[in-house]
Amino acid sequence: MRTMFSVGKTAQITAEMTRYGIGILGISECRWSGFGRLKARTGKTIIYSGRDDDVHQSGVAIIMTKKVTKSLDSWRPISDGITEARFFSRFIKTTVTQVYAPTNEADDEMKNDFYEQLQKIVDEVPRHDMLLS
């Protein structure tokens, strides 16, 4: 199952991050409800944004090591398909947008709404930030 909504998946993902030396990792389809910030047993911080109901579908998350978390300036959950985090870095700030876009099977209105919302968010990123989406 390709989701973080099963027992042990978060631990497995954070262990793989450590194994590969990954400092920040975007997750699509985490399937968590609501939004929030939590600390995993491994010390990694997870910020996530999911649906407002108890239907465990879609959802996005960003997982960070302790070092990366120290440079986190701000974050905001946008929807169950978009979350954004802004980081301090040595020379410029970096904005990371993690997205889970609708599939081709979704109706056109849903896809258009999603991409309009994403474009609005991208347009709001400060001009001098490095943008990663």
VOMISE-515311 format. One record per residue: residue number from 1; residue in three letters; x, y, z of N, C-alpha, C, O in turn. Coordinates in nm, 3 decimals, always signed. Example, Ala and Ser with C-alpha at 12.3 -4.5 7.8 and 13.67 -1.06 7.14 Angstrom:
<nodes>
+-----+-----+---------+---------+---------+---------+---------+---------+---------+---------+---------+---------+---------+---------+
|   n | res |   neast |  nnorth |     nup |  caeast | canorth |    caup |   ceast |  cnorth |     cup |   oeast |  onorth |     oup |
+-----+-----+---------+---------+---------+---------+---------+---------+---------+---------+---------+---------+---------+---------+
|   1 | ALA |  +1.319 |  -0.569 |  +0.780 |  +1.230 |  -0.450 |  +0.780 |  +1.320 |  -0.330 |  +0.780 |  +1.424 |  -0.332 |  +0.846 |
|   2 | SER |  +1.285 |  -0.225 |  +0.708 |  +1.367 |  -0.106 |  +0.714 |  +1.290 |  +0.003 |  +0.787 |  +1.341 |  +0.114 |  +0.804 |
+-----+-----+---------+---------+---------+---------+---------+---------+---------+---------+---------+---------+---------+---------+
</nodes>
This chain:
<nodes>
+-----+-----+---------+---------+---------+---------+---------+---------+---------+---------+---------+---------+---------+---------+
|   n | res |   neast |  nnorth |     nup |  caeast | canorth |    caup |   ceast |  cnorth |     cup |   oeast |  onorth |     oup |
+-----+-----+---------+---------+---------+---------+---------+---------+---------+---------+---------+---------+---------+---------+
|   1 | MET |  +0.085 |  -0.119 |  +0.000 |  +0.000 |  +0.000 |  +0.000 |  +0.089 |  +0.124 |  +0.000 |  +0.181 |  +0.134 |  +0.081 |
|   2 | ARG |  +0.063 |  +0.217 |  -0.090 |  +0.144 |  +0.337 |  -0.103 |  +0.080 |  +0.453 |  -0.029 |  +0.027 |  +0.545 |  -0.092 |
|   3 | THR |  +0.083 |  +0.450 |  +0.101 |  +0.024 |  +0.554 |  +0.183 |  +0.091 |  +0.558 |  +0.320 |  +0.145 |  +0.457 |  +0.366 |
|   4 | MET |  +0.088 |  +0.673 |  +0.383 |  +0.141 |  +0.683 |  +0.519 |  +0.034 |  +0.650 |  +0.622 |  +0.060 |  +0.655 |  +0.742 |
|   5 | PHE |  -0.087 |  +0.615 |  +0.577 |  -0.196 |  +0.587 |  +0.670 |  -0.198 |  +0.441 |  +0.715 |  -0.301 |  +0.393 |  +0.762 |
|   6 | SER |  -0.090 |  +0.371 |  +0.701 |  -0.084 |  +0.235 |  +0.754 |  +0.024 |  +0.229 |  +0.862 |  +0.121 |  +0.305 |  +0.859 |
|   7 | VAL |  +0.006 |  +0.140 |  +0.955 |  +0.094 |  +0.129 |  +1.070 |  +0.239 |  +0.105 |  +1.026 |  +0.265 |  +0.017 |  +0.943 |
|   8 | GLY |  +0.330 |  +0.183 |  +1.082 |  +0.471 |  +0.163 |  +1.055 |  +0.527 |  +0.236 |  +0.935 |  +0.648 |  +0.241 |  +0.917 |
|   9 | LYS |  +0.441 |  +0.293 |  +0.852 |  +0.489 |  +0.359 |  +0.730 |  +0.574 |  +0.482 |  +0.760 |  +0.676 |  +0.503 |  +0.695 |
|  10 | THR |  +0.534 |  +0.564 |  +0.857 |  +0.611 |  +0.684 |  +0.889 |  +0.751 |  +0.645 |  +0.935 |  +0.848 |  +0.707 |  +0.893 |
|  11 | ALA |  +0.762 |  +0.545 |  +1.018 |  +0.893 |  +0.498 |  +1.064 |  +0.976 |  +0.446 |  +0.948 |  +1.097 |  +0.470 |  +0.942 |
|  12 | GLN |  +0.913 |  +0.375 |  +0.857 |  +0.983 |  +0.322 |  +0.740 |  +1.035 |  +0.435 |  +0.652 |  +1.149 |  +0.431 |  +0.606 |
|  13 | ILE |  +0.953 |  +0.535 |  +0.629 |  +0.992 |  +0.648 |  +0.544 |  +1.105 |  +0.728 |  +0.608 |  +1.202 |  +0.763 |  +0.541 |
|  14 | THR |  +1.093 |  +0.757 |  +0.738 |  +1.198 |  +0.835 |  +0.804 |  +1.329 |  +0.756 |  +0.811 |  +1.437 |  +0.815 |  +0.805 |
|  15 | ALA |  +1.321 |  +0.625 |  +0.824 |  +1.443 |  +0.543 |  +0.823 |  +1.511 |  +0.549 |  +0.686 |  +1.633 |  +0.557 |  +0.678 |
|  16 | GLU |  +1.432 |  +0.546 |  +0.580 |  +1.489 |  +0.557 |  +0.445 |  +1.550 |  +0.695 |  +0.422 |  +1.653 |  +0.707 |  +0.354 |
|  17 | MET |  +1.488 |  +0.799 |  +0.477 |  +1.547 |  +0.933 |  +0.466 |  +1.687 |  +0.933 |  +0.528 |  +1.781 |  +0.986 |  +0.469 |
|  18 | THR |  +1.699 |  +0.875 |  +0.646 |  +1.828 |  +0.868 |  +0.714 |  +1.927 |  +0.787 |  +0.632 |  +2.042 |  +0.828 |  +0.613 |
|  19 | ARG |  +1.883 |  +0.675 |  +0.583 |  +1.970 |  +0.586 |  +0.505 |  +2.027 |  +0.655 |  +0.382 |  +2.144 |  +0.635 |  +0.347 |
|  20 | TYR |  +1.945 |  +0.736 |  +0.315 |  +1.989 |  +0.803 |  +0.193 |  +2.041 |  +0.945 |  +0.217 |  +2.082 |  +1.012 |  +0.122 |
|  21 | GLY |  +2.040 |  +0.992 |  +0.342 |  +2.091 |  +1.125 |  +0.372 |  +2.002 |  +1.237 |  +0.320 |  +2.052 |  +1.343 |  +0.281 |
|  22 | ILE |  +1.872 |  +1.215 |  +0.319 |  +1.775 |  +1.313 |  +0.269 |  +1.735 |  +1.406 |  +0.384 |  +1.695 |  +1.358 |  +0.490 |
|  23 | GLY |  +1.745 |  +1.536 |  +0.363 |  +1.711 |  +1.633 |  +0.468 |  +1.567 |  +1.677 |  +0.466 |  +1.510 |  +1.709 |  +0.570 |
|  24 | ILE |  +1.507 |  +1.680 |  +0.347 |  +1.367 |  +1.721 |  +0.334 |  +1.302 |  +1.633 |  +0.227 |  +1.360 |  +1.608 |  +0.121 |
|  25 | LEU |  +1.180 |  +1.588 |  +0.256 |  +1.112 |  +1.497 |  +0.166 |  +0.964 |  +1.535 |  +0.157 |  +0.896 |  +1.548 |  +0.258 |
|  26 | GLY |  +0.916 |  +1.553 |  +0.035 |  +0.774 |  +1.580 |  +0.011 |  +0.700 |  +1.449 |  -0.010 |  +0.749 |  +1.360 |  -0.079 |
|  27 | ILE |  +0.583 |  +1.439 |  +0.050 |  +0.500 |  +1.319 |  +0.039 |  +0.365 |  +1.356 |  -0.019 |  +0.299 |  +1.449 |  +0.027 |
|  28 | SER |  +0.323 |  +1.283 |  -0.121 |  +0.188 |  +1.298 |  -0.176 |  +0.107 |  +1.176 |  -0.137 |  +0.161 |  +1.066 |  -0.122 |
|  29 | GLU |  -0.021 |  +1.195 |  -0.120 |  -0.114 |  +1.090 |  -0.083 |  -0.078 |  +1.028 |  +0.053 |  -0.073 |  +0.906 |  +0.067 |
|  30 | CYS |  -0.052 |  +1.115 |  +0.152 |  -0.022 |  +1.062 |  +0.286 |  -0.149 |  +1.011 |  +0.353 |  -0.141 |  +0.928 |  +0.444 |
|  31 | ARG |  -0.264 |  +1.060 |  +0.311 |  -0.395 |  +1.013 |  +0.359 |  -0.422 |  +1.043 |  +0.506 |  -0.495 |  +0.968 |  +0.571 |
|  32 | TRP |  -0.364 |  +1.150 |  +0.558 |  -0.394 |  +1.193 |  +0.695 |  -0.503 |  +1.298 |  +0.691 |  -0.510 |  +1.377 |  +0.597 |
|  33 | SER |  -0.587 |  +1.301 |  +0.792 |  -0.695 |  +1.399 |  +0.801 |  -0.647 |  +1.525 |  +0.872 |  -0.557 |  +1.519 |  +0.956 |
|  34 | GLY |  -0.708 |  +1.638 |  +0.838 |  -0.676 |  +1.763 |  +0.905 |  -0.540 |  +1.815 |  +0.865 |  -0.487 |  +1.781 |  +0.759 |
|  35 | PHE |  -0.484 |  +1.898 |  +0.951 |  -0.350 |  +1.950 |  +0.925 |  -0.278 |  +1.965 |  +1.058 |  -0.341 |  +1.972 |  +1.163 |
|  36 | GLY |  -0.146 |  +1.970 |  +1.052 |  -0.071 |  +1.985 |  +1.175 |  +0.077 |  +1.968 |  +1.157 |  +0.129 |  +1.949 |  +1.046 |
|  37 | ARG |  +0.143 |  +1.974 |  +1.270 |  +0.288 |  +1.958 |  +1.276 |  +0.316 |  +1.860 |  +1.389 |  +0.264 |  +1.876 |  +1.500 |
|  38 | LEU |  +0.396 |  +1.759 |  +1.363 |  +0.429 |  +1.663 |  +1.467 |  +0.573 |  +1.619 |  +1.455 |  +0.638 |  +1.638 |  +1.352 |
|  39 | LYS |  +0.622 |  +1.560 |  +1.561 |  +0.759 |  +1.511 |  +1.565 |  +0.753 |  +1.359 |  +1.571 |  +0.687 |  +1.302 |  +1.657 |
|  40 | ALA |  +0.823 |  +1.295 |  +1.478 |  +0.829 |  +1.149 |  +1.476 |  +0.927 |  +1.099 |  +1.582 |  +1.008 |  +1.176 |  +1.634 |
|  41 | ARG |  +0.919 |  +0.973 |  +1.614 |  +1.010 |  +0.913 |  +1.713 |  +1.156 |  +0.929 |  +1.673 |  +1.244 |  +0.932 |  +1.758 |
|  42 | THR |  +1.181 |  +0.938 |  +1.544 |  +1.317 |  +0.951 |  +1.493 |  +1.372 |  +1.093 |  +1.507 |  +1.488 |  +1.118 |  +1.477 |
|  43 | GLY |  +1.287 |  +1.187 |  +1.552 |  +1.328 |  +1.326 |  +1.567 |  +1.296 |  +1.412 |  +1.447 |  +1.314 |  +1.534 |  +1.451 |
|  44 | LYS |  +1.249 |  +1.350 |  +1.340 |  +1.212 |  +1.427 |  +1.221 |  +1.078 |  +1.497 |  +1.244 |  +0.991 |  +1.445 |  +1.315 |
|  45 | THR |  +1.062 |  +1.614 |  +1.184 |  +0.938 |  +1.690 |  +1.195 |  +0.855 |  +1.668 |  +1.068 |  +0.908 |  +1.665 |  +0.957 |
|  46 | ILE |  +0.725 |  +1.652 |  +1.086 |  +0.634 |  +1.633 |  +0.974 |  +0.528 |  +1.742 |  +0.980 |  +0.460 |  +1.760 |  +1.081 |
|  47 | ILE |  +0.514 |  +1.815 |  +0.870 |  +0.402 |  +1.908 |  +0.855 |  +0.312 |  +1.849 |  +0.748 |  +0.359 |  +1.801 |  +0.645 |
|  48 | TYR |  +0.182 |  +1.854 |  +0.772 |  +0.091 |  +1.787 |  +0.678 |  -0.039 |  +1.864 |  +0.663 |  -0.077 |  +1.945 |  +0.747 |
|  49 | SER |  -0.104 |  +1.836 |  +0.552 |  -0.233 |  +1.897 |  +0.521 |  -0.318 |  +1.793 |  +0.451 |  -0.280 |  +1.739 |  +0.347 |
|  50 | GLY |  -0.435 |  +1.765 |  +0.511 |  -0.523 |  +1.663 |  +0.454 |  -0.666 |  +1.711 |  +0.447 |  -0.694 |  +1.830 |  +0.463 |
|  51 | ARG |  -0.754 |  +1.619 |  +0.422 |  -0.897 |  +1.652 |  +0.412 |  -0.951 |  +1.690 |  +0.549 |  -0.896 |  +1.653 |  +0.653 |
|  52 | ASP |  -1.062 |  +1.765 |  +0.548 |  -1.125 |  +1.808 |  +0.673 |  -1.213 |  +1.701 |  +0.734 |  -1.252 |  +1.712 |  +0.851 |
|  53 | ASP |  -1.245 |  +1.597 |  +0.659 |  -1.331 |  +1.490 |  +0.710 |  -1.246 |  +1.368 |  +0.747 |  -1.124 |  +1.375 |  +0.743 |
|  54 | ASP |  -1.311 |  +1.260 |  +0.781 |  -1.238 |  +1.138 |  +0.820 |  -1.216 |  +1.043 |  +0.704 |  -1.183 |  +0.926 |  +0.725 |
|  55 | VAL |  -1.235 |  +1.092 |  +0.583 |  -1.207 |  +1.010 |  +0.465 |  -1.057 |  +1.018 |  +0.439 |  -1.005 |  +1.125 |  +0.408 |
|  56 | HIS |  -0.989 |  +0.908 |  +0.451 |  -0.844 |  +0.907 |  +0.440 |  -0.801 |  +0.891 |  +0.294 |  -0.760 |  +0.783 |  +0.251 |
|  57 | GLN |  -0.812 |  +1.002 |  +0.221 |  -0.770 |  +1.008 |  +0.081 |  -0.686 |  +1.133 |  +0.062 |  -0.695 |  +1.226 |  +0.142 |
|  58 | SER |  -0.608 |  +1.134 |  -0.041 |  -0.520 |  +1.246 |  -0.079 |  -0.432 |  +1.289 |  +0.039 |  -0.389 |  +1.203 |  +0.117 |
|  59 | GLY |  -0.405 |  +1.416 |  +0.054 |  -0.320 |  +1.465 |  +0.162 |  -0.174 |  +1.477 |  +0.119 |  -0.125 |  +1.397 |  +0.040 |
|  60 | VAL |  -0.107 |  +1.578 |  +0.173 |  +0.034 |  +1.601 |  +0.143 |  +0.110 |  +1.627 |  +0.273 |  +0.052 |  +1.668 |  +0.373 |
|  61 | ALA |  +0.240 |  +1.602 |  +0.270 |  +0.322 |  +1.622 |  +0.388 |  +0.464 |  +1.658 |  +0.345 |  +0.508 |  +1.627 |  +0.234 |
|  62 | ILE |  +0.535 |  +1.723 |  +0.436 |  +0.677 |  +1.750 |  +0.418 |  +0.745 |  +1.700 |  +0.545 |  +0.710 |  +1.739 |  +0.656 |
|  63 | ILE |  +0.844 |  +1.613 |  +0.527 |  +0.919 |  +1.557 |  +0.639 |  +1.058 |  +1.619 |  +0.638 |  +1.123 |  +1.628 |  +0.533 |
|  64 | MET |  +1.104 |  +1.663 |  +0.757 |  +1.232 |  +1.733 |  +0.767 |  +1.317 |  +1.676 |  +0.879 |  +1.264 |  +1.631 |  +0.982 |
|  65 | THR |  +1.447 |  +1.677 |  +0.859 |  +1.540 |  +1.640 |  +0.966 |  +1.544 |  +1.753 |  +1.068 |  +1.489 |  +1.861 |  +1.044 |
|  66 | LYS |  +1.608 |  +1.727 |  +1.182 |  +1.622 |  +1.831 |  +1.285 |  +1.694 |  +1.953 |  +1.229 |  +1.654 |  +2.066 |  +1.257 |
|  67 | LYS |  +1.798 |  +1.931 |  +1.151 |  +1.877 |  +2.042 |  +1.095 |  +1.790 |  +2.129 |  +1.003 |  +1.795 |  +2.252 |  +1.012 |
|  68 | VAL |  +1.713 |  +2.067 |  +0.917 |  +1.625 |  +2.142 |  +0.826 |  +1.515 |  +2.213 |  +0.904 |  +1.480 |  +2.327 |  +0.873 |
|  69 | THR |  +1.461 |  +2.146 |  +1.005 |  +1.355 |  +2.206 |  +1.086 |  +1.401 |  +2.335 |  +1.153 |  +1.322 |  +2.428 |  +1.168 |
|  70 | LYS |  +1.528 |  +2.341 |  +1.192 |  +1.582 |  +2.463 |  +1.253 |  +1.575 |  +2.582 |  +1.158 |  +1.569 |  +2.697 |  +1.204 |
|  71 | SER |  +1.577 |  +2.558 |  +1.028 |  +1.572 |  +2.668 |  +0.931 |  +1.430 |  +2.697 |  +0.882 |  +1.411 |  +2.784 |  +0.797 |
|  72 | LEU |  +1.329 |  +2.626 |  +0.936 |  +1.190 |  +2.649 |  +0.896 |  +1.145 |  +2.786 |  +0.947 |  +1.143 |  +2.811 |  +1.067 |
|  73 | ASP |  +1.108 |  +2.873 |  +0.854 |  +1.060 |  +3.007 |  +0.887 |  +0.910 |  +3.004 |  +0.913 |  +0.863 |  +3.055 |  +1.015 |
|  74 | SER |  +0.835 |  +2.942 |  +0.822 |  +0.690 |  +2.936 |  +0.836 |  +0.637 |  +2.824 |  +0.745 |  +0.707 |  +2.776 |  +0.656 |
|  75 | TRP |  +0.513 |  +2.785 |  +0.771 |  +0.448 |  +2.690 |  +0.683 |  +0.299 |  +2.713 |  +0.689 |  +0.247 |  +2.768 |  +0.786 |
|  76 | ARG |  +0.229 |  +2.671 |  +0.584 |  +0.084 |  +2.683 |  +0.586 |  +0.020 |  +2.570 |  +0.507 |  +0.061 |  +2.541 |  +0.394 |
|  77 | PRO |  -0.080 |  +2.509 |  +0.567 |  -0.156 |  +2.407 |  +0.495 |  -0.257 |  +2.479 |  +0.406 |  -0.332 |  +2.564 |  +0.454 |
|  78 | ILE |  -0.259 |  +2.448 |  +0.280 |  -0.349 |  +2.515 |  +0.186 |  -0.475 |  +2.431 |  +0.165 |  -0.587 |  +2.480 |  +0.179 |
|  79 | SER |  -0.455 |  +2.305 |  +0.133 |  -0.567 |  +2.214 |  +0.107 |  -0.517 |  +2.071 |  +0.123 |  -0.403 |  +2.049 |  +0.165 |
|  80 | ASP |  -0.602 |  +1.975 |  +0.090 |  -0.557 |  +1.836 |  +0.097 |  -0.462 |  +1.800 |  -0.016 |  -0.410 |  +1.689 |  -0.021 |
|  81 | GLY |  -0.439 |  +1.895 |  -0.108 |  -0.348 |  +1.870 |  -0.219 |  -0.229 |  +1.964 |  -0.224 |  -0.142 |  +1.949 |  -0.310 |
|  82 | ILE |  -0.224 |  +2.062 |  -0.132 |  -0.115 |  +2.160 |  -0.135 |  -0.076 |  +2.202 |  +0.007 |  -0.162 |  +2.234 |  +0.088 |
|  83 | THR |  +0.053 |  +2.200 |  +0.035 |  +0.106 |  +2.260 |  +0.156 |  +0.234 |  +2.333 |  +0.118 |  +0.302 |  +2.298 |  +0.022 |
|  84 | GLU |  +0.266 |  +2.435 |  +0.196 |  +0.380 |  +2.520 |  +0.162 |  +0.465 |  +2.544 |  +0.286 |  +0.412 |  +2.563 |  +0.396 |
|  85 | ALA |  +0.596 |  +2.544 |  +0.268 |  +0.689 |  +2.573 |  +0.378 |  +0.796 |  +2.669 |  +0.327 |  +0.839 |  +2.661 |  +0.212 |
|  86 | ARG |  +0.837 |  +2.760 |  +0.414 |  +0.941 |  +2.858 |  +0.378 |  +1.058 |  +2.842 |  +0.474 |  +1.040 |  +2.833 |  +0.595 |
|  87 | PHE |  +1.178 |  +2.837 |  +0.417 |  +1.299 |  +2.811 |  +0.494 |  +1.400 |  +2.923 |  +0.478 |  +1.412 |  +2.984 |  +0.372 |
|  88 | PHE |  +1.473 |  +2.949 |  +0.587 |  +1.589 |  +3.036 |  +0.579 |  +1.702 |  +2.953 |  +0.518 |  +1.714 |  +2.834 |  +0.546 |
|  89 | SER |  +1.783 |  +3.015 |  +0.436 |  +1.904 |  +2.950 |  +0.389 |  +2.015 |  +3.053 |  +0.392 |  +1.992 |  +3.169 |  +0.427 |
|  90 | ARG |  +2.133 |  +3.014 |  +0.355 |  +2.248 |  +3.101 |  +0.371 |  +2.232 |  +3.234 |  +0.297 |  +2.262 |  +3.340 |  +0.353 |
|  91 | PHE |  +2.186 |  +3.231 |  +0.174 |  +2.183 |  +3.353 |  +0.093 |  +2.042 |  +3.403 |  +0.062 |  +2.019 |  +3.524 |  +0.055 |
|  92 | ILE |  +1.949 |  +3.312 |  +0.042 |  +1.811 |  +3.350 |  +0.010 |  +1.715 |  +3.257 |  +0.084 |  +1.755 |  +3.152 |  +0.133 |
|  93 | LYS |  +1.590 |  +3.297 |  +0.091 |  +1.489 |  +3.208 |  +0.148 |  +1.442 |  +3.111 |  +0.040 |  +1.446 |  +3.142 |  -0.080 |
|  94 | THR |  +1.398 |  +2.995 |  +0.084 |  +1.351 |  +2.892 |  -0.008 |  +1.208 |  +2.856 |  +0.029 |  +1.178 |  +2.829 |  +0.145 |
|  95 | THR |  +1.120 |  +2.857 |  -0.069 |  +0.982 |  +2.817 |  -0.050 |  +0.961 |  +2.681 |  -0.117 |  +0.989 |  +2.665 |  -0.236 |
|  96 | VAL |  +0.911 |  +2.586 |  -0.040 |  +0.882 |  +2.452 |  -0.092 |  +0.732 |  +2.434 |  -0.094 |  +0.665 |  +2.453 |  +0.008 |
|  97 | THR |  +0.678 |  +2.397 |  -0.208 |  +0.536 |  +2.369 |  -0.222 |  +0.520 |  +2.223 |  -0.257 |  +0.567 |  +2.179 |  -0.363 |
|  98 | GLN |  +0.455 |  +2.147 |  -0.170 |  +0.430 |  +2.006 |  -0.196 |  +0.287 |  +1.992 |  -0.246 |  +0.194 |  +2.038 |  -0.181 |
|  99 | VAL |  +0.270 |  +1.927 |  -0.361 |  +0.137 |  +1.916 |  -0.420 |  +0.102 |  +1.771 |  -0.451 |  +0.188 |  +1.686 |  -0.472 |
| 100 | TYR |  -0.027 |  +1.747 |  -0.453 |  -0.084 |  +1.621 |  -0.499 |  -0.196 |  +1.659 |  -0.595 |  -0.308 |  +1.687 |  -0.553 |
| 101 | ALA |  -0.164 |  +1.660 |  -0.723 |  -0.257 |  +1.708 |  -0.825 |  -0.364 |  +1.603 |  -0.857 |  -0.341 |  +1.483 |  -0.841 |
| 102 | PRO |  -0.480 |  +1.651 |  -0.900 |  -0.584 |  +1.556 |  -0.943 |  -0.535 |  +1.474 |  -1.063 |  -0.457 |  +1.522 |  -1.144 |
| 103 | THR |  -0.582 |  +1.353 |  -1.071 |  -0.544 |  +1.266 |  -1.183 |  -0.622 |  +1.304 |  -1.309 |  -0.714 |  +1.385 |  -1.303 |
| 104 | ASN |  -0.584 |  +1.246 |  -1.421 |  -0.653 |  +1.273 |  -1.547 |  -0.800 |  +1.234 |  -1.542 |  -0.882 |  +1.290 |  -1.614 |
| 105 | GLU |  -0.834 |  +1.138 |  -1.456 |  -0.973 |  +1.093 |  -1.447 |  -1.063 |  +1.193 |  -1.374 |  -1.186 |  +1.183 |  -1.385 |
| 106 | ALA |  -1.007 |  +1.288 |  -1.300 |  -1.087 |  +1.388 |  -1.228 |  -1.158 |  +1.477 |  -1.330 |  -1.113 |  +1.494 |  -1.443 |
| 107 | ASP |  -1.271 |  +1.533 |  -1.286 |  -1.345 |  +1.619 |  -1.378 |  -1.266 |  +1.749 |  -1.402 |  -1.184 |  +1.790 |  -1.321 |
| 108 | ASP |  -1.294 |  +1.810 |  -1.516 |  -1.219 |  +1.928 |  -1.559 |  -1.228 |  +2.044 |  -1.460 |  -1.131 |  +2.116 |  -1.439 |
| 109 | GLU |  -1.345 |  +2.061 |  -1.399 |  -1.362 |  +2.169 |  -1.303 |  -1.269 |  +2.152 |  -1.184 |  -1.209 |  +2.249 |  -1.137 |
| 110 | MET |  -1.257 |  +2.029 |  -1.133 |  -1.169 |  +2.001 |  -1.020 |  -1.023 |  +2.031 |  -1.058 |  -0.950 |  +2.093 |  -0.981 |
| 111 | LYS |  -0.983 |  +1.986 |  -1.176 |  -0.845 |  +2.009 |  -1.221 |  -0.819 |  +2.158 |  -1.239 |  -0.714 |  +2.208 |  -1.198 |
| 112 | ASN |  -0.913 |  +2.230 |  -1.300 |  -0.896 |  +2.374 |  -1.320 |  -0.886 |  +2.449 |  -1.187 |  -0.802 |  +2.537 |  -1.171 |
| 113 | ASP |  -0.973 |  +2.413 |  -1.092 |  -0.969 |  +2.477 |  -0.959 |  -0.835 |  +2.454 |  -0.892 |  -0.777 |  +2.546 |  -0.834 |
| 114 | PHE |  -0.785 |  +2.330 |  -0.900 |  -0.658 |  +2.298 |  -0.838 |  -0.545 |  +2.382 |  -0.897 |  -0.468 |  +2.443 |  -0.824 |
| 115 | TYR |  -0.535 |  +2.385 |  -1.030 |  -0.425 |  +2.456 |  -1.094 |  -0.437 |  +2.608 |  -1.079 |  -0.336 |  +2.677 |  -1.074 |
| 116 | GLU |  -0.559 |  +2.659 |  -1.072 |  -0.576 |  +2.802 |  -1.043 |  -0.528 |  +2.834 |  -0.901 |  -0.460 |  +2.935 |  -0.880 |
| 117 | GLN |  -0.562 |  +2.749 |  -0.806 |  -0.518 |  +2.768 |  -0.668 |  -0.365 |  +2.759 |  -0.659 |  -0.302 |  +2.840 |  -0.592 |
| 118 | LEU |  -0.307 |  +2.662 |  -0.726 |  -0.162 |  +2.647 |  -0.726 |  -0.093 |  +2.768 |  -0.789 |  +0.007 |  +2.816 |  -0.736 |
| 119 | GLN |  -0.147 |  +2.817 |  -0.899 |  -0.087 |  +2.934 |  -0.964 |  -0.093 |  +3.055 |  -0.873 |  +0.002 |  +3.134 |  -0.867 |
| 120 | LYS |  -0.204 |  +3.072 |  -0.801 |  -0.217 |  +3.183 |  -0.707 |  -0.110 |  +3.174 |  -0.598 |  -0.049 |  +3.275 |  -0.562 |
| 121 | ILE |  -0.087 |  +3.055 |  -0.546 |  +0.013 |  +3.035 |  -0.442 |  +0.153 |  +3.062 |  -0.495 |  +0.233 |  +3.128 |  -0.428 |
| 122 | VAL |  +0.183 |  +3.014 |  -0.614 |  +0.314 |  +3.039 |  -0.675 |  +0.334 |  +3.188 |  -0.698 |  +0.443 |  +3.240 |  -0.676 |
| 123 | ASP |  +0.229 |  +3.257 |  -0.741 |  +0.239 |  +3.401 |  -0.765 |  +0.263 |  +3.479 |  -0.636 |  +0.320 |  +3.588 |  -0.640 |
| 124 | GLU |  +0.221 |  +3.425 |  -0.521 |  +0.238 |  +3.492 |  -0.392 |  +0.377 |  +3.472 |  -0.330 |  +0.412 |  +3.540 |  -0.234 |
| 125 | VAL |  +0.455 |  +3.379 |  -0.384 |  +0.589 |  +3.355 |  -0.330 |  +0.673 |  +3.479 |  -0.354 |  +0.676 |  +3.532 |  -0.465 |
| 126 | PRO |  +0.742 |  +3.527 |  -0.250 |  +0.826 |  +3.646 |  -0.268 |  +0.923 |  +3.628 |  -0.386 |  +0.978 |  +3.521 |  -0.408 |
| 127 | ARG |  +0.940 |  +3.734 |  -0.460 |  +1.016 |  +3.731 |  -0.585 |  +1.158 |  +3.679 |  -0.570 |  +1.210 |  +3.616 |  -0.661 |
| 128 | HIS |  +1.221 |  +3.706 |  -0.458 |  +1.360 |  +3.666 |  -0.440 |  +1.377 |  +3.528 |  -0.377 |  +1.490 |  +3.484 |  -0.357 |
| 129 | ASP |  +1.268 |  +3.461 |  -0.345 |  +1.278 |  +3.326 |  -0.291 |  +1.313 |  +3.225 |  -0.402 |  +1.277 |  +3.244 |  -0.518 |
| 130 | MET |  +1.383 |  +3.120 |  -0.363 |  +1.398 |  +3.006 |  -0.451 |  +1.272 |  +2.923 |  -0.432 |  +1.234 |  +2.895 |  -0.319 |
| 131 | LEU |  +1.207 |  +2.885 |  -0.540 |  +1.081 |  +2.811 |  -0.533 |  +1.103 |  +2.667 |  -0.578 |  +1.154 |  +2.642 |  -0.688 |
| 132 | LEU |  +1.064 |  +2.574 |  -0.492 |  +1.068 |  +2.431 |  -0.527 |  +0.925 |  +2.378 |  -0.515 |  +0.863 |  +2.389 |  -0.410 |
| 133 | SER |  +0.875 |  +2.322 |  -0.624 |  +0.739 |  +2.266 |  -0.624 |  +0.743 |  +2.123 |  -0.672 |  +0.638 |  +2.058 |  -0.679 |
+-----+-----+---------+---------+---------+---------+---------+---------+---------+---------+---------+---------+---------+---------+
</nodes>
